[in-house]
């Protein structure tokens, strides 16, 4: 297994890449700039650590600990993203439900006989 990359390490690396991409997409606001900076700093520090593992392979405990840290960071980034969307009034998805048609707008009527 020494020659093959561990699944846990691959998950950590891919997650960090996704996290850094999401953080780059977030626009800092007065309310979120400090949290955004904190999360970016953590992400870069974790990435630096995992890149150092090329020279010195991590122990199983180190891989587990890093996976936990990255998952926690991912949750924090999602929460910040949600807070920014809520602040901006942006819907979570692009779906907008259709508006109900007012009665008598020419649609079919059920059970009403005249």
N, C-alpha and C positions, 0 to 999 in steps of 0.2 A: 504494500500500500504506500510505501515511501515514495515511489516514482509517480504514482497517480495522485492527483489533487483530491483532497477530501471533499465530500459533498457539502459538509458544513462550511468549509472555507469558501467554496464556490458560491454558496448562498450568501455568505457575508459580503463577498466582493461584489456580487450582482446587486445586492440590496444597497450597499454603499453608493454604487454608481447611480442607481435609481433615486436615492435620497438626495445626492448632490445635484442631480438634474432637476428634481422638484424644487429644491431650495433655490436654484438659479432662476426658476420661473416665478418665484414669489416676489412680489414688489414690497419693499419695506415701507411701512407707515410709521407714524409717530408711536402708535400703540404697540407695534410688533418689531421694531428695529432691533431692540436689545435681544429679544428671544431669537430672532432670525440669526443674528450674529453668533449667539451662543450655540445654536444648532449647527451652523456652518463650521464653527470651530471644532465641535465634537466630531462631526463627519470627517473633516480633514485629518484630525488626529487619529481616528480609527483607521482611515485609509492608509495613513503613513505607517501605522503599526502593522497592518496586514501586508503592506509591501515589504516591510522588513523581514517578514516571515519567509521570504524567498531565500535569504541567506541563512537564517536560523529557523528551522521548522518549529512551530508551536506545539506545545503539549496538548493533549485532549482537553484538559481543564482550561487552557488558554483559549482554545477554539470555542468551547462551550460558553465561557465568559464573554467573549467577543460577540458571539451570536446573540446572547441575551442583551448586551449593550446596544447592538445594532437594531434589534427588534424594538427596544424601548425608544430609541432615537426615531425609528420609523413612525411609531405611534405619535410621538411629539410633533413630528413634521406634519402628519395628517391633521392633528388637532390645530396646529397653527394655520394650516391651509383652510380648514373649516372656519376658524375664527375670522380669517381675512374675507372669506366669501360671505359670511354672515354680516360682517361689518360693511361690506360693499353692497349687500342685498342681492348678490348673485346666486341663482339657483345652483344646486349641487349637480344637476344634470342638465342637458340641453332640452329635455322634454318639457313641453308646455301642454297641459291638458286642454282639449277643446272646450270652448265655452258652451254651456248648455243653451239650447235654442229656446227662446221664449214661447209660451203657449200661443197657439194661433198663428204660427209663422209658416204655415203651409205644410207642416210635417203630418204624417199619418196620425190619426186619432184612433184610439182603441175604445171599444165599448160605448161610444157616444153615437147614438142614432138620432137623427132629427127628422 
